[in-house]
Amino acid sequence: MPPKKKGKGNSKKEKSKKSTPEKDDGLAEKYQRSALDVAVLKEHVALRTSIACQASAVRDYLKNQMRDLEQVLSQERSDMKDITADLNRQYKSMETDLQTKANRLEVSVDLLEMQLAECQVKLNSEREQREKTEAEKDAIISDLQSKLDSMERGCLDSLLSRLAETQLQWEEQSTVLHQEVKDTLSDFGINPLHI
Protein backbone atom coordinates (compact mmCIF):
# COMPACT_ATOMS: atom_id res chain seq x y z
CA MET A 1 0.00 0.00 0.00
CA PRO A 2 1.27 3.46 -0.75
CA PRO A 3 2.07 5.57 2.24
CA LYS A 4 -0.44 8.29 3.11
CA LYS A 5 0.42 11.79 2.14
CA LYS A 6 1.07 14.05 5.01
CA GLY A 7 -0.18 17.56 5.33
CA LYS A 8 1.69 20.85 4.94
CA GLY A 9 4.77 19.67 6.69
CA ASN A 10 5.74 17.70 3.65
CA SER A 11 5.64 20.63 1.25
CA LYS A 12 9.35 21.06 1.20
CA LYS A 13 9.88 17.40 0.49
CA GLU A 14 7.38 17.48 -2.28
CA LYS A 15 9.11 20.42 -3.77
CA SER A 16 12.39 18.63 -3.55
CA LYS A 17 10.81 15.56 -5.17
CA LYS A 18 9.40 17.61 -7.91
CA SER A 19 12.60 19.34 -8.44
CA THR A 20 14.45 15.95 -8.90
CA PRO A 21 12.56 13.45 -11.09
CA GLU A 22 15.31 10.85 -10.77
CA LYS A 23 14.78 10.72 -7.03
CA ASP A 24 11.04 10.25 -7.55
CA ASP A 25 11.64 7.27 -9.80
CA GLY A 26 13.96 5.71 -7.18
CA LEU A 27 11.42 6.17 -4.42
CA ALA A 28 8.62 4.67 -6.48
CA GLU A 29 10.79 1.75 -7.35
CA LYS A 30 11.73 1.24 -3.71
CA TYR A 31 8.09 1.55 -2.80
CA GLN A 32 7.10 -1.06 -5.36
CA ARG A 33 9.87 -3.35 -4.17
CA SER A 34 8.83 -2.84 -0.58
CA ALA A 35 5.22 -3.50 -1.48
CA LEU A 36 6.29 -6.61 -3.36
CA ASP A 37 8.43 -7.74 -0.41
CA VAL A 38 5.51 -7.13 1.94
CA ALA A 39 3.21 -9.16 -0.37
CA VAL A 40 5.80 -11.95 -0.55
CA LEU A 41 6.23 -11.84 3.22
CA LYS A 42 2.45 -11.92 3.66
CA GLU A 43 2.29 -14.96 1.37
CA HIS A 44 5.13 -16.57 3.34
CA VAL A 45 3.37 -15.82 6.58
CA ALA A 46 0.07 -17.14 5.17
CA LEU A 47 1.86 -20.23 3.85
CA ARG A 48 3.64 -20.75 7.16
CA THR A 49 0.39 -20.24 9.02
CA SER A 50 -1.29 -22.77 6.75
CA ILE A 51 1.64 -25.20 7.21
CA ALA A 52 1.55 -24.59 10.98
CA CYS A 53 -2.21 -25.27 11.01
CA GLN A 54 -1.68 -28.43 8.93
CA ALA A 55 1.22 -29.48 11.19
CA SER A 56 -0.93 -28.85 14.24
CA ALA A 57 -3.77 -30.89 12.69
CA VAL A 58 -1.34 -33.66 11.75
CA ARG A 59 0.16 -33.47 15.26
CA ASP A 60 -3.29 -33.78 16.83
CA TYR A 61 -4.17 -36.63 14.44
CA LEU A 62 -0.90 -38.41 15.23
CA LYS A 63 -1.46 -37.83 18.97
CA ASN A 64 -4.92 -39.39 18.63
CA GLN A 65 -3.45 -42.24 16.56
CA MET A 66 -0.71 -42.72 19.13
CA ARG A 67 -3.24 -42.71 21.97
CA ASP A 68 -5.40 -45.25 20.09
CA LEU A 69 -2.35 -47.40 19.33
CA GLU A 70 -1.26 -47.21 22.97
CA GLN A 71 -4.73 -48.37 24.00
CA VAL A 72 -4.59 -51.19 21.44
CA LEU A 73 -1.07 -52.09 22.60
CA SER A 74 -2.19 -52.00 26.23
CA GLN A 75 -5.17 -54.23 25.39
CA GLU A 76 -2.94 -56.59 23.43
CA ARG A 77 -0.47 -56.71 26.32
CA SER A 78 -3.32 -57.47 28.68
CA ASP A 79 -4.66 -60.14 26.29
CA MET A 80 -1.14 -61.56 25.90
CA LYS A 81 -0.75 -61.63 29.67
CA ASP A 82 -4.10 -63.47 29.99
CA ILE A 83 -3.19 -65.88 27.19
CA THR A 84 0.25 -66.51 28.71
CA ALA A 85 -1.30 -67.13 32.13
CA ASP A 86 -3.87 -69.50 30.58
CA LEU A 87 -1.18 -71.31 28.57
CA ASN A 88 0.99 -71.64 31.69
CA ARG A 89 -2.00 -73.04 33.60
CA GLN A 90 -2.75 -75.49 30.77
CA TYR A 91 0.93 -76.44 30.57
CA LYS A 92 1.13 -77.09 34.31
CA SER A 93 -2.10 -79.08 34.18
CA MET A 94 -0.82 -81.16 31.24
CA GLU A 95 2.54 -81.60 32.97
CA THR A 96 0.78 -82.81 36.12
CA ASP A 97 -1.42 -85.19 34.09
CA LEU A 98 1.60 -86.53 32.19
CA GLN A 99 3.54 -86.97 35.41
CA THR A 100 0.60 -88.86 36.94
CA LYS A 101 0.32 -91.05 33.83
CA ALA A 102 4.09 -91.65 33.83
CA ASN A 103 3.96 -92.67 37.51
CA ARG A 104 1.04 -95.03 36.82
CA LEU A 105 2.88 -96.50 33.85
CA GLU A 106 6.02 -96.99 35.93
CA VAL A 107 3.99 -98.81 38.60
CA SER A 108 2.32 -100.87 35.86
CA VAL A 109 5.70 -101.67 34.28
CA ASP A 110 7.10 -102.74 37.66
CA LEU A 111 4.06 -104.95 38.26
CA LEU A 112 4.31 -106.46 34.78
CA GLU A 113 8.04 -107.08 35.24
CA MET A 114 7.32 -108.89 38.52
CA GLN A 115 4.58 -110.95 36.83
CA LEU A 116 6.94 -111.70 33.94
CA ALA A 117 9.66 -112.84 36.36
CA GLU A 118 7.13 -115.06 38.17
CA CYS A 119 5.92 -116.48 34.84
CA GLN A 120 9.50 -117.17 33.77
CA VAL A 121 10.16 -118.98 37.08
CA LYS A 122 6.95 -121.01 36.61
CA LEU A 123 7.84 -121.69 32.99
CA ASN A 124 11.32 -122.89 33.93
CA SER A 125 9.85 -125.03 36.72
CA GLU A 126 7.23 -126.53 34.40
CA ARG A 127 9.88 -127.07 31.71
CA GLU A 128 12.10 -128.88 34.21
CA GLN A 129 9.10 -130.90 35.45
CA ARG A 130 8.15 -131.80 31.89
CA GLU A 131 11.72 -132.80 31.04
CA LYS A 132 11.85 -134.87 34.23
CA THR A 133 8.48 -136.47 33.42
CA GLU A 134 9.58 -137.20 29.85
CA ALA A 135 12.84 -138.69 31.12
CA GLU A 136 10.90 -140.87 33.59
CA LYS A 137 8.43 -141.84 30.86
CA ASP A 138 11.28 -142.67 28.48
CA ALA A 139 12.92 -144.74 31.22
CA ILE A 140 9.64 -146.60 31.91
CA ILE A 141 9.09 -147.17 28.17
CA SER A 142 12.65 -148.38 27.80
CA ASP A 143 12.22 -150.67 30.81
CA LEU A 144 8.92 -152.00 29.50
CA GLN A 145 10.39 -152.47 26.03
CA SER A 146 13.29 -154.33 27.57
CA LYS A 147 10.88 -156.51 29.58
CA LEU A 148 8.75 -157.06 26.51
CA ASP A 149 11.78 -158.02 24.46
CA SER A 150 12.87 -160.31 27.29
CA MET A 151 9.40 -161.80 27.53
CA GLU A 152 9.24 -162.25 23.76
CA ARG A 153 12.58 -163.95 23.77
CA GLY A 154 11.56 -166.10 26.76
CA CYS A 155 8.24 -167.01 25.14
CA LEU A 156 9.92 -167.77 21.86
CA ASP A 157 12.58 -169.85 23.57
CA SER A 158 9.87 -171.61 25.57
CA LEU A 159 7.82 -172.17 22.44
CA LEU A 160 10.82 -173.48 20.53
CA SER A 161 11.67 -175.70 23.45
CA ARG A 162 8.11 -177.04 23.57
CA LEU A 163 8.10 -177.51 19.81
CA ALA A 164 11.36 -179.42 20.05
CA GLU A 165 9.96 -181.59 22.85
CA THR A 166 6.73 -182.13 20.93
CA GLN A 167 8.72 -182.96 17.82
CA LEU A 168 10.73 -185.52 19.74
CA GLN A 169 7.55 -186.97 21.19
CA TRP A 170 5.96 -187.13 17.76
CA GLU A 171 9.05 -188.66 16.27
CA GLU A 172 9.11 -191.27 19.03
CA GLN A 173 5.40 -191.94 18.62
CA SER A 174 5.81 -192.01 14.87
CA THR A 175 8.67 -194.47 15.16
CA VAL A 176 6.67 -196.65 17.59
CA LEU A 177 3.61 -196.44 15.39
CA HIS A 178 5.66 -197.19 12.33
CA GLN A 179 7.15 -200.19 14.01
CA GLU A 180 3.74 -201.40 15.10
CA VAL A 181 2.45 -201.08 11.54
CA LYS A 182 5.48 -203.01 10.26
CA ASP A 183 4.97 -205.66 12.84
CA THR A 184 1.29 -205.90 11.98
CA LEU A 185 2.07 -206.16 8.28
CA SER A 186 4.69 -208.78 8.99
CA ASP A 187 2.14 -210.71 10.99
CA PHE A 188 -0.05 -210.76 7.94
CA GLY A 189 2.88 -211.80 5.81
CA ILE A 190 3.20 -208.56 3.95
CA ASN A 191 6.55 -207.13 3.33
CA PRO A 192 6.34 -203.45 4.36
CA LEU A 193 9.07 -202.48 1.89
CA HIS A 194 6.78 -203.38 -1.00
CA ILE A 195 4.06 -200.99 0.06
HUQUI-V996820 format. One record per residue. N is the residue number from 1. RES is the residue in three letters. SS is DSSP state (~ for helix, > for strand, _ for the rest). OMEGA is omega in whole degrees, -180 to 180 (none if undefined). Layout:
N;RES;SS;OMEGA
N;RES;SS;OMEGA
This chain:
1;MET;_;179
2;PRO;_;-180
3;PRO;_;-179
4;LYS;_;178
5;LYS;_;-179
6;LYS;_;-175
7;GLY;_;-172
8;LYS;~;-178
9;GLY;~;-177
10;ASN;~;-174
11;SER;~;179
12;LYS;~;-180
13;LYS;~;179
14;GLU;~;179
15;LYS;~;-180
16;SER;~;178
17;LYS;~;-179
18;LYS;~;-176
19;SER;~;180
20;THR;_;-179
21;PRO;~;-179
22;GLU;~;179
23;LYS;~;179
24;ASP;~;179
25;ASP;~;180
26;GLY;~;179
27;LEU;~;-180
28;ALA;~;-180
29;GLU;~;178
30;LYS;~;-180
31;TYR;~;-180
32;GLN;~;179
33;ARG;~;179
34;SER;~;178
35;ALA;~;178
36;LEU;~;178
37;ASP;~;179
38;VAL;~;179
39;ALA;~;179
40;VAL;~;180
41;LEU;~;177
42;LYS;~;178
43;GLU;~;178
44;HIS;~;-180
45;VAL;~;179
46;ALA;~;180
47;LEU;~;-180
48;ARG;~;177
49;THR;~;178
50;SER;~;180
51;ILE;~;180
52;ALA;~;178
53;CYS;~;179
54;GLN;~;180
55;ALA;~;179
56;SER;~;178
57;ALA;~;179
58;VAL;~;179
59;ARG;~;179
60;ASP;~;178
61;TYR;~;-179
62;LEU;~;176
63;LYS;~;178
64;ASN;~;179
65;GLN;~;-179
66;MET;~;178
67;ARG;~;178
68;ASP;~;-180
69;LEU;~;177
70;GLU;~;177
71;GLN;~;178
72;VAL;~;180
73;LEU;~;178
74;SER;~;178
75;GLN;~;180
76;GLU;~;177
77;ARG;~;178
78;SER;~;178
79;ASP;~;-180
80;MET;~;179
81;LYS;~;179
82;ASP;~;-179
83;ILE;~;-180
84;THR;~;179
85;ALA;~;-180
86;ASP;~;179
87;LEU;~;177
88;ASN;~;179
89;ARG;~;179
90;GLN;~;-179
91;TYR;~;180
92;LYS;~;179
93;SER;~;178
94;MET;~;179
95;GLU;~;178
96;THR;~;179
97;ASP;~;-179
98;LEU;~;179
99;GLN;~;178
100;THR;~;179
101;LYS;~;180
102;ALA;~;179
103;ASN;~;178
104;ARG;~;179
105;LEU;~;178
106;GLU;~;178
107;VAL;~;180
108;SER;~;179
109;VAL;~;179
110;ASP;~;179
111;LEU;~;180
112;LEU;~;178
113;GLU;~;177
114;MET;~;180
115;GLN;~;179
116;LEU;~;179
117;ALA;~;178
118;GLU;~;179
119;CYS;~;179
120;GLN;~;177
121;VAL;~;179
122;LYS;~;-180
123;LEU;~;179
124;ASN;~;179
125;SER;~;179
126;GLU;~;178
127;ARG;~;178
128;GLU;~;179
129;GLN;~;180
130;ARG;~;179
131;GLU;~;178
132;LYS;~;179
133;THR;~;180
134;GLU;~;179
135;ALA;~;178
136;GLU;~;180
137;LYS;~;179
138;ASP;~;179
139;ALA;~;179
140;ILE;~;180
141;ILE;~;179
142;SER;~;179
143;ASP;~;179
144;LEU;~;179
145;GLN;~;178
146;SER;~;178
147;LYS;~;180
148;LEU;~;178
149;ASP;~;180
150;SER;~;180
151;MET;~;179
152;GLU;~;179
153;ARG;~;180
154;GLY;~;179
155;CYS;~;-179
156;LEU;~;178
157;ASP;~;180
158;SER;~;-180
159;LEU;~;179
160;LEU;~;179
161;SER;~;179
162;ARG;~;179
163;LEU;~;-180
164;ALA;~;178
165;GLU;~;-179
166;THR;~;180
167;GLN;~;178
168;LEU;~;179
169;GLN;~;-179
170;TRP;~;179
171;GLU;~;178
172;GLU;~;180
173;GLN;~;-180
174;SER;~;-180
175;THR;~;179
176;VAL;~;-179
177;LEU;~;180
178;HIS;~;-180
179;GLN;~;179
180;GLU;~;180
181;VAL;~;179
182;LYS;~;-179
183;ASP;~;-179
184;THR;~;179
185;LEU;~;179
186;SER;~;178
187;ASP;~;179
188;PHE;_;177
189;GLY;_;180
190;ILE;_;179
191;ASN;_;-177
192;PRO;~;-179
193;LEU;~;180
194;HIS;~;-178
195;ILE;_;none
